[in-house]
Amino acid sequence: MITLGQFADVPGWGFNASPFCSKVETYLRLAGLPFRIEPTLPMAAPKGKLPFIIDEDGTRIPDSGQIIAHLEATRGARLDGHLTPEQRALGHLIRRTCEESLYFVLLYSRWFDPAGWRTTRPAYFAGMPAALRGVVPELIRRRLRRDVLGQGILRHSPEEIYALGCADLDALAVTLGGRPFFLTDRPGSVDAVVHAFVANILKAPVDNRLKAHAQGLEPLVGFVARLDGLLSESDAGHP
């Protein structure tokens, strides 16, 4: 059985709060591949980031994109084998929009928007010993601040940051249009990606402009509900 190393659940949230971990978990569930979750920390991962998998032969695969590529190559192209070159190219662009642009707005909304941080801090760190709760969150936040300053998102005003994220959501909604899924009439790995990010915006108990905008985009709201339904059916069929 595949072992998926990812962050522990955030108490009370009821969904996978890491979009990159959620992406892999959703792929595994859609592909019908048996797996077990092992909550862990980034320092246990091959590249110091989560998620990673340990395959049945003991091979450790880091990085969500590399994990899915490995599973598609070794498990018979469960989700993407039918795609044309043009569809693969579009899927690549959609994935990069989510992972290299929208992600940083989501990160800002939880860790640096004051309202988001008031929710994120107690939710993420409530289980930590009291002696560490006053120190560790700020140490992690300081490291993230350095990273996102280098990436550039924190060099913008809050209004500009949320405008960038809303533009990404608009582009995703227009690309999806009236179709059930992004590339074909059945879900592929790119749908696992988009679901991971948009569901994290819609479902997190963090109110901000990004969430409000997503709630007004019916194609994306319907898409998340549709994929949630498929995942529930998959779980019911694989106890």
C-alpha positions in Angstrom: 0.0 0.0 0.0 1.1 3.5 -0.7 2.0 5.7 2.3 1.2 9.4 2.0 3.2 11.6 4.3 1.4 14.9 4.9 0.4 17.4 7.5 -1.9 16.4 10.3 -5.5 17.6 10.0 -6.3 21.0 11.3 -8.8 20.4 14.2 -12.3 21.3 13.4 -11.7 22.2 9.7 -12.9 18.9 8.3 -10.8 19.0 5.1 -7.2 18.8 4.0 -5.9 22.3 4.7 -2.7 22.0 2.6 -3.5 22.4 -1.1 -0.5 20.4 -2.2 -1.2 17.5 0.2 -4.9 17.7 -0.8 -3.9 17.5 -4.4 -2.2 14.2 -4.0 -4.8 12.8 -1.6 -7.5 13.7 -4.1 -5.6 12.1 -7.0 -5.2 8.9 -5.1 -8.9 8.8 -4.2 -10.0 9.5 -7.8 -7.5 7.0 -9.2 -8.8 4.3 -6.8 -5.3 3.6 -5.5 -5.1 2.1 -1.9 -3.1 4.3 0.4 -2.7 5.2 4.1 -2.0 8.6 5.5 0.9 9.1 7.9 0.8 12.6 9.5 4.3 13.9 9.7 6.4 17.1 9.5 8.4 18.6 6.6 11.8 17.6 8.1 10.9 14.0 7.5 10.4 14.5 3.8 13.1 13.8 1.2 13.2 17.5 0.1 12.0 19.0 3.4 8.5 19.7 2.1 5.2 17.9 2.2 3.6 15.8 0.8 5.7 12.8 -0.1 4.9 9.1 -0.7 6.5 5.9 0.2 5.6 3.5 -2.7 5.0 -0.2 -2.2 8.6 -1.0 -2.9 9.9 1.5 -0.4 10.8 4.2 -2.9 10.3 7.7 -1.4 8.9 10.2 -3.9 8.8 13.9 -3.0 6.9 16.8 -4.6 3.2 16.6 -5.5 3.8 16.9 -9.2 6.5 14.3 -9.2 4.3 12.0 -7.1 1.4 12.2 -9.6 3.8 11.7 -12.6 5.3 8.6 -10.9 1.9 7.1 -10.1 0.7 7.8 -13.7 3.8 6.1 -15.0 3.7 3.1 -12.7 -0.1 2.5 -12.3 -1.3 2.6 -15.9 -2.0 6.3 -16.4 -5.1 6.2 -14.2 -6.4 9.7 -14.8 -4.4 11.3 -17.7 -3.7 8.6 -20.2 -6.5 9.7 -22.6 -5.4 13.3 -22.8 -4.2 14.9 -26.1 -1.0 17.0 -26.2 -3.1 20.1 -26.4 -5.1 19.1 -23.3 -1.9 18.3 -21.4 -0.5 21.7 -22.3 -3.7 23.4 -21.0 -3.6 21.3 -17.9 0.0 22.4 -17.3 -1.0 26.1 -17.6 -4.0 25.6 -15.2 -1.8 23.8 -12.7 0.9 26.6 -12.8 -1.8 29.2 -12.3 -2.9 27.5 -9.1 0.5 26.5 -7.7 2.6 29.5 -8.7 0.2 32.4 -8.4 -3.1 31.6 -6.5 -1.2 29.7 -3.9 0.7 32.8 -2.7 -2.6 34.7 -2.3 -4.0 31.9 -0.3 -0.9 31.9 1.8 -1.2 35.6 2.4 -4.9 35.3 3.4 -4.0 32.8 6.2 -0.7 33.9 7.4 -0.4 37.7 6.8 -3.9 39.1 6.5 -4.5 40.1 10.2 -8.0 38.6 10.2 -6.8 35.4 8.6 -3.9 35.1 11.1 -6.3 35.4 14.0 -8.0 32.3 12.8 -5.0 30.4 11.4 -2.7 30.7 14.5 -5.0 29.0 17.1 -6.3 26.5 14.6 -2.8 25.3 13.4 -1.0 25.5 16.7 -3.6 24.7 19.4 -2.2 21.3 20.1 1.3 22.5 20.7 2.7 22.7 24.2 2.0 26.1 25.8 5.7 26.8 26.1 6.1 26.6 22.3 2.8 28.2 21.2 4.2 31.7 21.8 7.4 31.1 19.9 7.0 28.5 17.1 4.1 30.2 15.2 6.1 33.5 14.9 9.3 31.6 13.8 7.4 29.9 11.0 5.6 33.1 10.0 9.0 34.9 9.9 10.4 32.3 7.6 7.3 32.4 5.4 7.5 36.2 5.2 11.1 35.9 3.9 10.0 33.4 1.3 7.0 35.4 0.0 8.9 38.6 0.0 11.4 37.0 -2.2 8.6 35.6 -4.4 7.1 39.1 -4.5 3.5 38.9 -3.3 4.2 40.8 0.0 5.6 43.7 -2.0 2.0 44.5 -3.0 -0.8 46.2 -0.9 -3.6 43.9 0.4 -5.9 45.3 -2.2 -3.5 44.4 -5.0 -2.8 40.9 -3.6 -6.5 40.0 -3.5 -7.0 41.5 -6.9 -4.3 39.1 -8.3 -6.0 36.1 -6.6 -9.5 37.1 -7.9 -8.1 37.4 -11.4 -6.8 33.8 -11.1 -10.2 32.6 -9.9 -11.9 34.4 -12.8 -9.5 32.8 -15.3 -10.2 29.4 -13.8 -14.0 29.9 -13.9 -13.9 31.1 -17.6 -11.7 28.2 -18.6 -14.0 25.7 -17.0 -17.2 27.3 -18.4 -20.1 25.0 -18.4 -18.1 21.8 -18.6 -18.1 19.4 -15.6 -14.3 19.1 -15.5 -11.4 21.1 -16.9 -10.1 19.1 -19.8 -12.6 16.2 -20.6 -15.9 14.8 -19.5 -14.1 12.9 -16.6 -11.8 14.2 -13.9 -8.0 14.2 -14.4 -5.1 15.2 -12.3 -5.6 18.9 -13.1 -9.0 18.6 -11.5 -7.4 17.3 -8.4 -5.2 20.4 -8.5 -7.9 23.0 -8.9 -10.2 21.3 -6.4 -7.3 21.3 -3.8 -6.9 25.1 -4.1 -10.5 26.3 -4.7 -11.9 24.0 -1.9 -9.2 25.4 0.4 -10.5 28.9 -0.3 -14.2 28.1 -0.1 -14.1 25.8 3.0 -11.6 27.4 5.3 -13.2 29.4 8.2 -11.3 32.5 7.0 -13.4 35.4 5.6 -11.7 37.6 3.1 -12.1 39.1 -0.4 -10.7 36.0 -2.0 -13.3 33.7 -0.4 -16.1 36.1 -1.1 -15.1 36.3 -4.8 -14.8 32.5 -5.1 -18.3 32.1 -3.6 -19.7 34.3 -6.4 -18.2 32.1 -9.2 -20.8 29.4 -9.8 -18.7 27.4 -12.2 -16.1 26.9 -9.4 -18.6 26.4 -6.6 -20.3 23.8 -8.7 -17.0 22.1 -9.7 -16.0 21.7 -6.0 -19.4 20.3 -5.1 -19.2 17.9 -8.1 -15.8 16.6 -7.2 -16.7 16.3 -3.5 -19.6 14.1 -4.6 -17.3 11.9 -6.7 -14.9 11.6 -3.8 -17.7 10.6 -1.5 -18.8 7.9 -3.9 -15.2 6.7 -4.3 -14.8 6.5 -0.5 -18.1 4.6 -0.2 -16.9 2.0 -2.7 -13.5 1.5 -1.1 -13.9 1.0 2.6 
